[in-house]
Amino acid sequence: MIQFEVNDMTCGHCVGAIAAAVKEVAPDAVVAIDLPQHVVRVEGVCDAGAVERAIREAGYSPSRKA
C-alpha cells in the first residue's frame, strides 16, 4: 500500500478529483481517501511516482507517508 498526505485536499470535489487522477494512471488500483485526516491510500500499484505525479497534475500537493 502507498500512502500520501494531501493537506490541500479539503472537500468532496478534491476527493473525487484525486481518485479520478489515480484511476487514470492505475485503473485497477484500490483508492481509499480519508478526508478529515488528509490521507490517500492506494493499493494495487507498483509505481508510487506515477501516482504522486497524477495527484500533482490534478492540482494537489501530496507527500509520501511511510
TORVEX-17754 format. One record per atom (N, C-alpha, C): residue number from 1; residue in one letter; atom name; x, y, z. Coordinates in Angstrom, 2 decimals, m for minus. Layout:
% TORVEX-17754
<kevex><k>NUM</k><r>a</r><a>CA</a><east>X</east><north>Y</north><up>Z</up></kevex>
...
% end
This chain:
% TORVEX-17754
<kevex><k>1</k><r>m</r><a>N</a><east>0.85</east><north>m1.18</north><up>0.00</up></kevex>
<kevex><k>1</k><r>m</r><a>CA</a><east>0.00</east><north>0.00</north><up>0.00</up></kevex>
<kevex><k>1</k><r>m</r><a>C</a><east>0.89</east><north>1.24</north><up>0.00</up></kevex>
<kevex><k>2</k><r>i</r><a>N</a><east>0.48</east><north>2.25</north><up>m0.75</up></kevex>
<kevex><k>2</k><r>i</r><a>CA</a><east>1.16</east><north>3.53</north><up>m0.82</up></kevex>
<kevex><k>2</k><r>i</r><a>C</a><east>0.26</east><north>4.55</north><up>m0.14</up></kevex>
<kevex><k>3</k><r>q</r><a>N</a><east>0.84</east><north>5.39</north><up>0.70</up></kevex>
<kevex><k>3</k><r>q</r><a>CA</a><east>0.06</east><north>6.42</north><up>1.38</up></kevex>
<kevex><k>3</k><r>q</r><a>C</a><east>0.65</east><north>7.80</north><up>1.10</up></kevex>
<kevex><k>4</k><r>f</r><a>N</a><east>m0.24</east><north>8.75</north><up>0.91</up></kevex>
<kevex><k>4</k><r>f</r><a>CA</a><east>0.15</east><north>10.13</north><up>0.72</up></kevex>
<kevex><k>4</k><r>f</r><a>C</a><east>m0.64</east><north>11.01</north><up>1.68</up></kevex>
<kevex><k>5</k><r>e</r><a>N</a><east>0.02</east><north>12.02</north><up>2.20</up></kevex>
<kevex><k>5</k><r>e</r><a>CA</a><east>m0.67</east><north>13.07</north><up>2.94</up></kevex>
<kevex><k>5</k><r>e</r><a>C</a><east>m0.90</east><north>14.20</north><up>1.93</up></kevex>
<kevex><k>6</k><r>v</r><a>N</a><east>m2.15</east><north>14.64</north><up>1.84</up></kevex>
<kevex><k>6</k><r>v</r><a>CA</a><east>m2.51</east><north>15.69</north><up>0.89</up></kevex>
<kevex><k>6</k><r>v</r><a>C</a><east>m3.25</east><north>16.78</north><up>1.66</up></kevex>
<kevex><k>7</k><r>n</r><a>N</a><east>m2.49</east><north>17.70</north><up>2.25</up></kevex>
<kevex><k>7</k><r>n</r><a>CA</a><east>m3.08</east><north>18.70</north><up>3.13</up></kevex>
<kevex><k>7</k><r>n</r><a>C</a><east>m3.98</east><north>19.69</north><up>2.42</up></kevex>
<kevex><k>8</k><r>d</r><a>N</a><east>m3.81</east><north>19.86</north><up>1.11</up></kevex>
<kevex><k>8</k><r>d</r><a>CA</a><east>m4.68</east><north>20.80</north><up>0.39</up></kevex>
<kevex><k>8</k><r>d</r><a>C</a><east>m5.92</east><north>20.11</north><up>m0.19</up></kevex>
<kevex><k>9</k><r>m</r><a>N</a><east>m6.23</east><north>18.90</north><up>0.25</up></kevex>
<kevex><k>9</k><r>m</r><a>CA</a><east>m7.46</east><north>18.19</north><up>m0.08</up></kevex>
<kevex><k>9</k><r>m</r><a>C</a><east>m8.47</east><north>18.57</north><up>1.00</up></kevex>
<kevex><k>10</k><r>t</r><a>N</a><east>m9.49</east><north>19.36</north><up>0.63</up></kevex>
<kevex><k>10</k><r>t</r><a>CA</a><east>m10.36</east><north>19.94</north><up>1.65</up></kevex>
<kevex><k>10</k><r>t</r><a>C</a><east>m11.85</east><north>19.62</north><up>1.51</up></kevex>
<kevex><k>11</k><r>c</r><a>N</a><east>m12.26</east><north>18.99</north><up>0.40</up></kevex>
<kevex><k>11</k><r>c</r><a>CA</a><east>m13.70</east><north>18.79</north><up>0.21</up></kevex>
<kevex><k>11</k><r>c</r><a>C</a><east>m13.96</east><north>17.55</north><up>m0.65</up></kevex>
<kevex><k>12</k><r>g</r><a>N</a><east>m15.22</east><north>17.27</north><up>m0.84</up></kevex>
<kevex><k>12</k><r>g</r><a>CA</a><east>m15.62</east><north>16.12</north><up>m1.65</up></kevex>
<kevex><k>12</k><r>g</r><a>C</a><east>m15.16</east><north>16.24</north><up>m3.10</up></kevex>
<kevex><k>13</k><r>h</r><a>N</a><east>m15.14</east><north>17.45</north><up>m3.63</up></kevex>
<kevex><k>13</k><r>h</r><a>CA</a><east>m14.65</east><north>17.64</north><up>m5.00</up></kevex>
<kevex><k>13</k><r>h</r><a>C</a><east>m13.19</east><north>17.22</north><up>m5.10</up></kevex>
<kevex><k>14</k><r>c</r><a>N</a><east>m12.39</east><north>17.60</north><up>m4.10</up></kevex>
<kevex><k>14</k><r>c</r><a>CA</a><east>m10.98</east><north>17.22</north><up>m4.07</up></kevex>
<kevex><k>14</k><r>c</r><a>C</a><east>m10.84</east><north>15.70</north><up>m4.06</up></kevex>
<kevex><k>15</k><r>v</r><a>N</a><east>m11.63</east><north>15.04</north><up>m3.24</up></kevex>
<kevex><k>15</k><r>v</r><a>CA</a><east>m11.59</east><north>13.58</north><up>m3.14</up></kevex>
<kevex><k>15</k><r>v</r><a>C</a><east>m11.87</east><north>12.96</north><up>m4.51</up></kevex>
<kevex><k>16</k><r>g</r><a>N</a><east>m12.90</east><north>13.44</north><up>m5.18</up></kevex>
<kevex><k>16</k><r>g</r><a>CA</a><east>m13.25</east><north>12.90</north><up>m6.50</up></kevex>
<kevex><k>16</k><r>g</r><a>C</a><east>m12.17</east><north>13.15</north><up>m7.53</up></kevex>
<kevex><k>17</k><r>a</r><a>N</a><east>m11.58</east><north>14.34</north><up>m7.50</up></kevex>
<kevex><k>17</k><r>a</r><a>CA</a><east>m10.54</east><north>14.68</north><up>m8.47</up></kevex>
<kevex><k>17</k><r>a</r><a>C</a><east>m9.30</east><north>13.82</north><up>m8.26</up></kevex>
<kevex><k>18</k><r>i</r><a>N</a><east>m8.93</east><north>13.61</north><up>m7.00</up></kevex>
<kevex><k>18</k><r>i</r><a>CA</a><east>m7.75</east><north>12.79</north><up>m6.72</up></kevex>
<kevex><k>18</k><r>i</r><a>C</a><east>m8.01</east><north>11.33</north><up>m7.08</up></kevex>
<kevex><k>19</k><r>a</r><a>N</a><east>m9.16</east><north>10.81</north><up>m6.72</up></kevex>
<kevex><k>19</k><r>a</r><a>CA</a><east>m9.49</east><north>9.42</north><up>m7.06</up></kevex>
<kevex><k>19</k><r>a</r><a>C</a><east>m9.48</east><north>9.22</north><up>m8.57</up></kevex>
<kevex><k>20</k><r>a</r><a>N</a><east>m10.05</east><north>10.15</north><up>m9.30</up></kevex>
<kevex><k>20</k><r>a</r><a>CA</a><east>m10.08</east><north>10.05</north><up>m10.77</up></kevex>
<kevex><k>20</k><r>a</r><a>C</a><east>m8.67</east><north>10.11</north><up>m11.35</up></kevex>
<kevex><k>21</k><r>a</r><a>N</a><east>m7.83</east><north>10.98</north><up>m10.80</up></kevex>
<kevex><k>21</k><r>a</r><a>CA</a><east>m6.45</east><north>11.10</north><up>m11.30</up></kevex>
<kevex><k>21</k><r>a</r><a>C</a><east>m5.68</east><north>9.81</north><up>m11.08</up></kevex>
<kevex><k>22</k><r>v</r><a>N</a><east>m5.85</east><north>9.21</north><up>m9.90</up></kevex>
<kevex><k>22</k><r>v</r><a>CA</a><east>m5.16</east><north>7.95</north><up>m9.61</up></kevex>
<kevex><k>22</k><r>v</r><a>C</a><east>m5.66</east><north>6.86</north><up>m10.54</up></kevex>
<kevex><k>23</k><r>k</r><a>N</a><east>m6.96</east><north>6.77</north><up>m10.72</up></kevex>
<kevex><k>23</k><r>k</r><a>CA</a><east>m7.54</east><north>5.73</north><up>m11.58</up></kevex>
<kevex><k>23</k><r>k</r><a>C</a><east>m7.11</east><north>5.89</north><up>m13.04</up></kevex>
<kevex><k>24</k><r>e</r><a>N</a><east>m6.80</east><north>7.10</north><up>m13.44</up></kevex>
<kevex><k>24</k><r>e</r><a>CA</a><east>m6.36</east><north>7.34</north><up>m14.81</up></kevex>
<kevex><k>24</k><r>e</r><a>C</a><east>m5.01</east><north>6.67</north><up>m15.07</up></kevex>
<kevex><k>25</k><r>v</r><a>N</a><east>m4.11</east><north>6.72</north><up>m14.08</up></kevex>
<kevex><k>25</k><r>v</r><a>CA</a><east>m2.79</east><north>6.12</north><up>m14.27</up></kevex>
<kevex><k>25</k><r>v</r><a>C</a><east>m2.73</east><north>4.67</north><up>m13.78</up></kevex>
<kevex><k>26</k><r>a</r><a>N</a><east>m3.68</east><north>4.28</north><up>m12.94</up></kevex>
<kevex><k>26</k><r>a</r><a>CA</a><east>m3.70</east><north>2.93</north><up>m12.39</up></kevex>
<kevex><k>26</k><r>a</r><a>C</a><east>m5.15</east><north>2.46</north><up>m12.28</up></kevex>
<kevex><k>27</k><r>p</r><a>N</a><east>m5.75</east><north>2.06</north><up>m13.41</up></kevex>
<kevex><k>27</k><r>p</r><a>CA</a><east>m7.18</east><north>1.72</north><up>m13.43</up></kevex>
<kevex><k>27</k><r>p</r><a>C</a><east>m7.59</east><north>0.61</north><up>m12.47</up></kevex>
<kevex><k>28</k><r>d</r><a>N</a><east>m6.68</east><north>m0.28</north><up>m12.13</up></kevex>
<kevex><k>28</k><r>d</r><a>CA</a><east>m7.02</east><north>m1.40</north><up>m11.24</up></kevex>
<kevex><k>28</k><r>d</r><a>C</a><east>m6.73</east><north>m1.11</north><up>m9.78</up></kevex>
<kevex><k>29</k><r>a</r><a>N</a><east>m6.25</east><north>0.09</north><up>m9.49</up></kevex>
<kevex><k>29</k><r>a</r><a>CA</a><east>m5.90</east><north>0.44</north><up>m8.12</up></kevex>
<kevex><k>29</k><r>a</r><a>C</a><east>m7.14</east><north>0.54</north><up>m7.24</up></kevex>
<kevex><k>30</k><r>v</r><a>N</a><east>m6.94</east><north>0.26</north><up>m5.95</up></kevex>
<kevex><k>30</k><r>v</r><a>CA</a><east>m7.98</east><north>0.48</north><up>m4.95</up></kevex>
<kevex><k>30</k><r>v</r><a>C</a><east>m7.58</east><north>1.74</north><up>m4.20</up></kevex>
<kevex><k>31</k><r>v</r><a>N</a><east>m8.44</east><north>2.76</north><up>m4.27</up></kevex>
<kevex><k>31</k><r>v</r><a>CA</a><east>m8.15</east><north>4.06</north><up>m3.68</up></kevex>
<kevex><k>31</k><r>v</r><a>C</a><east>m9.06</east><north>4.26</north><up>m2.47</up></kevex>
<kevex><k>32</k><r>a</r><a>N</a><east>m8.46</east><north>4.56</north><up>m1.32</up></kevex>
<kevex><k>32</k><r>a</r><a>CA</a><east>m9.21</east><north>4.86</north><up>m0.10</up></kevex>
<kevex><k>32</k><r>a</r><a>C</a><east>m8.74</east><north>6.24</north><up>0.36</up></kevex>
<kevex><k>33</k><r>i</r><a>N</a><east>m9.70</east><north>7.13</north><up>0.57</up></kevex>
<kevex><k>33</k><r>i</r><a>CA</a><east>m9.36</east><north>8.50</north><up>0.94</up></kevex>
<kevex><k>33</k><r>i</r><a>C</a><east>m10.02</east><north>8.85</north><up>2.27</up></kevex>
<kevex><k>34</k><r>d</r><a>N</a><east>m9.19</east><north>9.34</north><up>3.19</up></kevex>
<kevex><k>34</k><r>d</r><a>CA</a><east>m9.66</east><north>9.80</north><up>4.50</up></kevex>
<kevex><k>34</k><r>d</r><a>C</a><east>m9.55</east><north>11.32</north><up>4.49</up></kevex>
<kevex><k>35</k><r>l</r><a>N</a><east>m10.65</east><north>11.98</north><up>4.16</up></kevex>
<kevex><k>35</k><r>l</r><a>CA</a><east>m10.64</east><north>13.44</north><up>4.02</up></kevex>
<kevex><k>35</k><r>l</r><a>C</a><east>m10.29</east><north>14.14</north><up>5.33</up></kevex>
<kevex><k>36</k><r>p</r><a>N</a><east>m10.89</east><north>13.80</north><up>6.48</up></kevex>
<kevex><k>36</k><r>p</r><a>CA</a><east>m10.55</east><north>14.51</north><up>7.71</up></kevex>
<kevex><k>36</k><r>p</r><a>C</a><east>m9.06</east><north>14.41</north><up>8.08</up></kevex>
<kevex><k>37</k><r>q</r><a>N</a><east>m8.43</east><north>13.29</north><up>7.74</up></kevex>
<kevex><k>37</k><r>q</r><a>CA</a><east>m7.00</east><north>13.10</north><up>8.05</up></kevex>
<kevex><k>37</k><r>q</r><a>C</a><east>m6.10</east><north>13.52</north><up>6.89</up></kevex>
<kevex><k>38</k><r>h</r><a>N</a><east>m6.70</east><north>13.86</north><up>5.74</up></kevex>
<kevex><k>38</k><r>h</r><a>CA</a><east>m5.95</east><north>14.27</north><up>4.54</up></kevex>
<kevex><k>38</k><r>h</r><a>C</a><east>m5.03</east><north>13.16</north><up>4.03</up></kevex>
<kevex><k>39</k><r>v</r><a>N</a><east>m5.51</east><north>11.93</north><up>4.08</up></kevex>
<kevex><k>39</k><r>v</r><a>CA</a><east>m4.69</east><north>10.78</north><up>3.68</up></kevex>
<kevex><k>39</k><r>v</r><a>C</a><east>m5.32</east><north>10.07</north><up>2.48</up></kevex>
<kevex><k>40</k><r>v</r><a>N</a><east>m4.46</east><north>9.76</north><up>1.51</up></kevex>
<kevex><k>40</k><r>v</r><a>CA</a><east>m4.86</east><north>8.98</north><up>0.34</up></kevex>
<kevex><k>40</k><r>v</r><a>C</a><east>m4.08</east><north>7.68</north><up>0.39</up></kevex>
<kevex><k>41</k><r>r</r><a>N</a><east>m4.79</east><north>6.55</north><up>0.38</up></kevex>
<kevex><k>41</k><r>r</r><a>CA</a><east>m4.16</east><north>5.23</north><up>0.38</up></kevex>
<kevex><k>41</k><r>r</r><a>C</a><east>m4.48</east><north>4.56</north><up>m0.95</up></kevex>
<kevex><k>42</k><r>v</r><a>N</a><east>m3.44</east><north>3.99</north><up>m1.56</up></kevex>
<kevex><k>42</k><r>v</r><a>CA</a><east>m3.60</east><north>3.36</north><up>m2.86</up></kevex>
<kevex><k>42</k><r>v</r><a>C</a><east>m3.00</east><north>1.96</north><up>m2.79</up></kevex>
<kevex><k>43</k><r>e</r><a>N</a><east>m3.79</east><north>0.98</north><up>m3.15</up></kevex>
<kevex><k>43</k><r>e</r><a>CA</a><east>m3.31</east><north>m0.41</north><up>m3.19</up></kevex>
<kevex><k>43</k><r>e</r><a>C</a><east>m3.38</east><north>m0.91</north><up>m4.62</up></kevex>
<kevex><k>44</k><r>g</r><a>N</a><east>m2.49</east><north>m1.84</north><up>m4.95</up></kevex>
<kevex><k>44</k><r>g</r><a>CA</a><east>m2.52</east><north>m2.47</north><up>m6.25</up></kevex>
<kevex><k>44</k><r>g</r><a>C</a><east>m1.72</east><north>m1.76</north><up>m7.32</up></kevex>
<kevex><k>45</k><r>v</r><a>N</a><east>m0.77</east><north>m0.92</north><up>m6.91</up></kevex>
<kevex><k>45</k><r>v</r><a>CA</a><east>0.12</east><north>m0.26</north><up>m7.88</up></kevex>
<kevex><k>45</k><r>v</r><a>C</a><east>1.56</east><north>m0.43</north><up>m7.44</up></kevex>
<kevex><k>46</k><r>c</r><a>N</a><east>2.45</east><north>m0.46</north><up>m8.40</up></kevex>
<kevex><k>46</k><r>c</r><a>CA</a><east>3.88</east><north>m0.59</north><up>m8.10</up></kevex>
<kevex><k>46</k><r>c</r><a>C</a><east>4.61</east><north>0.73</north><up>m8.25</up></kevex>
<kevex><k>47</k><r>d</r><a>N</a><east>4.09</east><north>1.63</north><up>m9.07</up></kevex>
<kevex><k>47</k><r>d</r><a>CA</a><east>4.80</east><north>2.87</north><up>m9.38</up></kevex>
<kevex><k>47</k><r>d</r><a>C</a><east>4.23</east><north>4.04</north><up>m8.56</up></kevex>
<kevex><k>48</k><r>a</r><a>N</a><east>4.79</east><north>4.22</north><up>m7.37</up></kevex>
<kevex><k>48</k><r>a</r><a>CA</a><east>4.33</east><north>5.31</north><up>m6.50</up></kevex>
<kevex><k>48</k><r>a</r><a>C</a><east>4.57</east><north>6.66</north><up>m7.14</up></kevex>
<kevex><k>49</k><r>g</r><a>N</a><east>5.65</east><north>6.78</north><up>m7.90</up></kevex>
<kevex><k>49</k><r>g</r><a>CA</a><east>5.96</east><north>8.04</north><up>m8.57</up></kevex>
<kevex><k>49</k><r>g</r><a>C</a><east>4.88</east><north>8.45</north><up>m9.55</up></kevex>
<kevex><k>50</k><r>a</r><a>N</a><east>4.34</east><north>7.50</north><up>m10.30</up></kevex>
<kevex><k>50</k><r>a</r><a>CA</a><east>3.28</east><north>7.81</north><up>m11.27</up></kevex>
<kevex><k>50</k><r>a</r><a>C</a><east>2.02</east><north>8.28</north><up>m10.55</up></kevex>
<kevex><k>51</k><r>v</r><a>N</a><east>1.71</east><north>7.65</north><up>m9.43</up></kevex>
<kevex><k>51</k><r>v</r><a>CA</a><east>0.53</east><north>8.05</north><up>m8.65</up></kevex>
<kevex><k>51</k><r>v</r><a>C</a><east>0.74</east><north>9.45</north><up>m8.08</up></kevex>
<kevex><k>52</k><r>e</r><a>N</a><east>1.92</east><north>9.70</north><up>m7.54</up></kevex>
<kevex><k>52</k><r>e</r><a>CA</a><east>2.22</east><north>11.02</north><up>m6.99</up></kevex>
<kevex><k>52</k><r>e</r><a>C</a><east>2.13</east><north>12.10</north><up>m8.07</up></kevex>
<kevex><k>53</k><r>r</r><a>N</a><east>2.69</east><north>11.83</north><up>m9.24</up></kevex>
<kevex><k>53</k><r>r</r><a>CA</a><east>2.62</east><north>12.79</north><up>m10.35</up></kevex>
<kevex><k>53</k><r>r</r><a>C</a><east>1.18</east><north>13.06</north><up>m10.76</up></kevex>
<kevex><k>54</k><r>a</r><a>N</a><east>0.37</east><north>12.01</north><up>m10.79</up></kevex>
<kevex><k>54</k><r>a</r><a>CA</a><east>m1.04</east><north>12.18</north><up>m11.17</up></kevex>
<kevex><k>54</k><r>a</r><a>C</a><east>m1.77</east><north>13.08</north><up>m10.18</up></kevex>
<kevex><k>55</k><r>i</r><a>N</a><east>m1.50</east><north>12.91</north><up>m8.90</up></kevex>
<kevex><k>55</k><r>i</r><a>CA</a><east>m2.13</east><north>13.76</north><up>m7.88</up></kevex>
<kevex><k>55</k><r>i</r><a>C</a><east>m1.65</east><north>15.20</north><up>m8.05</up></kevex>
<kevex><k>56</k><r>r</r><a>N</a><east>m0.35</east><north>15.38</north><up>m8.29</up></kevex>
<kevex><k>56</k><r>r</r><a>CA</a><east>0.19</east><north>16.74</north><up>m8.51</up></kevex>
<kevex><k>56</k><r>r</r><a>C</a><east>m0.43</east><north>17.39</north><up>m9.74</up></kevex>
<kevex><k>57</k><r>e</r><a>N</a><east>m0.54</east><north>16.62</north><up>m10.82</up></kevex>
<kevex><k>57</k><r>e</r><a>CA</a><east>m1.11</east><north>17.15</north><up>m12.06</up></kevex>
<kevex><k>57</k><r>e</r><a>C</a><east>m2.58</east><north>17.52</north><up>m11.89</up></kevex>
<kevex><k>58</k><r>a</r><a>N</a><east>m3.25</east><north>16.90</north><up>m10.92</up></kevex>
<kevex><k>58</k><r>a</r><a>CA</a><east>m4.64</east><north>17.24</north><up>m10.63</up></kevex>
<kevex><k>58</k><r>a</r><a>C</a><east>m4.74</east><north>18.52</north><up>m9.80</up></kevex>
<kevex><k>59</k><r>g</r><a>N</a><east>m3.57</east><north>19.05</north><up>m9.37</up></kevex>
<kevex><k>59</k><r>g</r><a>CA</a><east>m3.56</east><north>20.33</north><up>m8.66</up></kevex>
<kevex><k>59</k><r>g</r><a>C</a><east>m3.34</east><north>20.25</north><up>m7.16</up></kevex>
<kevex><k>60</k><r>y</r><a>N</a><east>m2.87</east><north>19.11</north><up>m6.68</up></kevex>
<kevex><k>60</k><r>y</r><a>CA</a><east>m2.69</east><north>18.92</north><up>m5.24</up></kevex>
<kevex><k>60</k><r>y</r><a>C</a><east>m1.22</east><north>18.69</north><up>m4.90</up></kevex>
<kevex><k>61</k><r>s</r><a>N</a><east>m0.91</east><north>18.72</north><up>m3.61</up></kevex>
<kevex><k>61</k><r>s</r><a>CA</a><east>0.47</east><north>18.63</north><up>m3.14</up></kevex>
<kevex><k>61</k><r>s</r><a>C</a><east>0.65</east><north>17.41</north><up>m2.23</up></kevex>
<kevex><k>62</k><r>p</r><a>N</a><east>0.81</east><north>16.22</north><up>m2.81</up></kevex>
<kevex><k>62</k><r>p</r><a>CA</a><east>0.96</east><north>15.03</north><up>m1.97</up></kevex>
<kevex><k>62</k><r>p</r><a>C</a><east>2.38</east><north>14.92</north><up>m1.40</up></kevex>
<kevex><k>63</k><r>s</r><a>N</a><east>2.45</east><north>14.37</north><up>m0.20</up></kevex>
<kevex><k>63</k><r>s</r><a>CA</a><east>3.75</east><north>13.97</north><up>0.34</up></kevex>
<kevex><k>63</k><r>s</r><a>C</a><east>3.63</east><north>12.52</north><up>0.77</up></kevex>
<kevex><k>64</k><r>r</r><a>N</a><east>4.61</east><north>11.73</north><up>0.41</up></kevex>
<kevex><k>64</k><r>r</r><a>CA</a><east>4.57</east><north>10.30</north><up>0.68</up></kevex>
<kevex><k>64</k><r>r</r><a>C</a><east>4.71</east><north>10.03</north><up>2.16</up></kevex>
<kevex><k>65</k><r>k</r><a>N</a><east>3.87</east><north>9.15</north><up>2.68</up></kevex>
<kevex><k>65</k><r>k</r><a>CA</a><east>3.93</east><north>8.74</north><up>4.09</up></kevex>
<kevex><k>65</k><r>k</r><a>C</a><east>4.55</east><north>7.36</north><up>4.15</up></kevex>
<kevex><k>66</k><r>a</r><a>N</a><east>5.34</east><north>7.13</north><up>5.18</up></kevex>
<kevex><k>66</k><r>a</r><a>CA</a><east>5.98</east><north>5.82</north><up>5.37</up></kevex>
<kevex><k>66</k><r>a</r><a>C</a><east>4.99</east><north>4.79</north><up>5.84</up></kevex>
% end
